[in-house]
Amino acid sequence: MKLAAVQNITTRQNQNKNNIKNNNSTNNNQKTNTTSNNVNFKGFADFATVFWNFVDKGGRGLQFTVEDMFGTNFPRTYQGAMAGYEYTHEINWNYLKQEGIREFLTGPTMTVAPIAILALVTKMNGKSSDIHRKNLSNLSYLANKLPKENIDEKTFKNNFIKTVAEDMLAATTGDDVNSKEFRQNADTLIEGIKKYGEQINAAKTRTAKKQAKQTLSKLGKSFEDMIKSRKTDLSNTSFQTAKYTTYGGEIKSVNFQNYVKYINAYAEDYAKKNTDKNGIVKLTQKAIDQFRDVARIKRFGIMAAMIFLTGYIMSFIPKLYTLASGGTNPAGAAIYDEAQKREAK
């Protein structure tokens, strides 16, 4: 009896040990699976973060293209491929080609064509052609504040940038223009705007353009710091929005980085159009107003050209997908074929 009891106890102890080992093994497997799932999820999350950050930095054109691809292009092309599949059990290649060509050409053409046209026309007519109408007015208003004296191109640009930068800083922060802090911040803005202008005007390579873009980004961060350090009430404050004065004493706003681009474009093109053979820049109100009005007309012409040419280019897309699908209606072709087969029976 005693021997049997000892054997039972020993057996139970061995079973408990085995159960503990099995539990430990199960727990380890669960931990391994959990770790593996976490790694996989983290890798996917990292990829998604990098991808959407890339899309966000690509601007509205890239954002629209990606949304169009996932929201329309891929789903509609797939539906085209599956049209009539329930009757034929075959991929509808003609409809796939029609939907694919239509969807994958329409969205990108609507995005790329206007950008390409704008870049081409701007290169031909000067960067000031891309300045918004309201900023053509405000920059002309500030140009009229410059002394009407004979100055060379470099002096004109320096004086113009100084006037515009000080106006922007005062309008945005409401700071005392006679304070030491205002002067320091204004000097930082002036030098940054000049540096960006020199870099972007001389940029011929992708690396040089990237360097100019980095300079503009750093200047934007400096401008943000200026607002945070000088304004006491930051409620409803956009740190990348610059304010400026214009005709009638109005104060309006614009994206800071865009404004820096407009400042340099205006100064560069005005100097080109109004510098005589002796290197003297004409700074009369008539010359300034004429430059503003011509730039407005150019901008209107560019907008019209973008709409017309984009529409003209897109008019070829239906011809392409009709040709690719064989000139038939591929959506109903499979259904018609199946109906004819049933009638034949």
Salt bridges, closest charged atoms under 4 A:
ASP46 OD2 - LYS42 NZ 3.20
GLU67 OE1 - ARG60 NH2 3.53
GLU99 OE1 - ARG76 NE 3.45
GLU99 OE2 - ARG102 NH2 1.88
GLU103 OE2 - ARG76 NH1 3.51
GLU103 OE2 - ARG102 NE 3.82
ASP130 OD1 - ARG299 NH1 3.81
GLU153 OE2 - LYS157 NZ 3.16
GLU166 OE2 - LYS162 NZ 2.99
GLU166 OE2 - ARG183 NH2 2.82
ASP175 OD2 - ARG230 NE 2.75
ASP187 OD1 - ARG183 NE 3.34
GLU224 OE2 - LYS228 NZ 2.85
ASP225 OD1 - LYS221 NZ 3.00
GLU268 OE1 - LYS157 NZ 2.73
ASP289 OD1 - ARG292 NH1 3.56
ASP293 OD1 - ARG292 NE 3.13
GLU338 OE2 - ARG342 NE 3.29
